[in-house]
Amino acid sequence: MIRVLVAIVMACFVLVDVAPAFAQSQDTIVVAQQQKRRTLFDLLFGDEPKAPPPVEQPRRQQQQPKPTAALPPPKPTIEKAPGATRLAVFGDSLAVDLSKALERFYAEDPNLVVINQGVGSSGFVRNDYFDWDAAVAQQIAANSFDVAVVIVGINDRQEIRENASSYPPLSERWSAIYQARIAAFLDKLRLAGKPTVWVGLPPMSKSEYSAAISQISAIQRLAAFSSGAEFLDIYERFLGEDGKYSSHGPDVSGQNARMRKDDGIHFSSAGSDKLAFYLSQSIRNFYRGGGVSIEVADPLLGTDAGAMVRLPYQGLGQIRLLEVAGAVIPLSRSPNRAGDLLTAASVPAAGPAFTLEQLMTAPIGRVDAFGVGIDPNAVPVENAGGR
């Protein structure tokens, strides 16, 4: 009995280990799990209570990826029609920016194509650098355009040369030569039957330079009127609320945006788009979406009178439409050319003239009686007493 107890005690202090077993095959070695080591506590009181299985946590819903911003798809390129109206933009670096804005404005119009003919640093003073008179004559001979738009002048505040003589900018002789060169340029377009819109110059940031540019623009206006070209005055459209130069202003959608570049001379993209919008109103006098035309569909379109009876829109008042319709005769516009006036042979023969006595004693019912004429059926005064 004692031996049995001793054997039991000795067995309590003996740890039963199970060595890991290895099973090896040709390609794989499988390692058996090592059994848990049992202690004296396990022999006397049994195995330790098993821990409750872990509570399975609910899986978190997988977060959906946040949508990423993307640029809008590019607009489909619209092919221009074979017989589309060709709009050529002539001038200096302002013309280069304007032609790009016109391309954006008419991008979805298949009946009008914009042709960039701008030459940087050019003008009508330094014709030794670039001769616009010869250039437009070459383009007319090639019949490369249908309608012309001109904006130029920011490089012309310098002395002008003629016959080996030079004249300071904006002097009397300088102005006469400058206007004559522009008139010769526009006369070529007029004789070729090319409708032309001359765009005036905007205000500049430097006051002295801006004053000179305003005088140059005024000379251009006179030359345009004398040659029968359309003149688009944009000066006030790019002024601030205080009437001075402003680099910012409302864009075509009415939002405040940067209109001019840092040099205070050129237009920004928003400014060029705004200028293209104003210019499109003048182009409508010639272009109707399928060809060149000067038909006046609505003489009140774009005017203050039209805004009173129609839905208003942001645009330049089309006073020229009223001039074409005959409602307005501007004093600054040159008269028609002699070939367009009535000749003496075409004037109908005049009827018998009224004598001075007949004018003074107009009968009742005639337009010059003014309600106090003489009744032709009334008895004369000298005969009234003889009855």
PyMOL commands that set and color helices and strands:
alter all, ss='L'
color gray80, all
select helices_A, chain A and resi 2-12+40-45+93-105+132-141+172-191+207-226+236-238+269-283+304-309+319-325+338-340+344-346+356-360+381-384
alter helices_A, ss='H'
color red, helices_A
select strands_A, chain A and resi 22-24+29-31+85-91+112-118+147-151+160-162+165-167+196-199+230-232+248-250+256-258
alter strands_A, ss='S'
color yellow, strands_A
deselect
rebuild
show_as cartoon
